Amino acid sequence: MKNIRINIIKKENIDTILPLLQELNTTTPLEHLKKRLAEMITQNYECVGMYDGNKLIAISGLWTMTRHYIGRVIEPDHVIVTAAYRGKQLGNKLFEWIYDYAKQKGCEASELNAYSGNRKSHKFYNNEGYEIYGFHFIKVLREDGEFY
């Protein structure tokens, strides 16, 4: 794969990640994803993209923050490699880029959340050296009580 490149996606191009984002968030309506992304880019959010030529084949959102228990961290979020490119070690290459980028930003650690049913991602993250530190709890406060 000679034409693979990795870079931060410009905020004005953030909607290009929506097709990949929908692969992971199958129950979230597109209009909600668009609205949330528009709000996220006004916050401490970036998104890195992996391209094969001009084709976007993988993404990871990136949040940087300081945690009292570990210091400055980067949090990869909604990591997705499109199905046709899985099993080619591209996830490892993406995470190498993320770790280098995090170090440039002064991060001391990386932490992330993974959907409990996404067992393939658990194996990948374990192989990357991540350890389970806790549980991520969610309580929906919307009146409909639905998670989307």
Summary of the structure (lengths in Angstrom):
residues: 148
radius of gyration: 15.5
end to end distance: 35.5
largest distance: 49.8
contacts: 347
relative contact order: 0.15
helix: 35%
strand: 26%
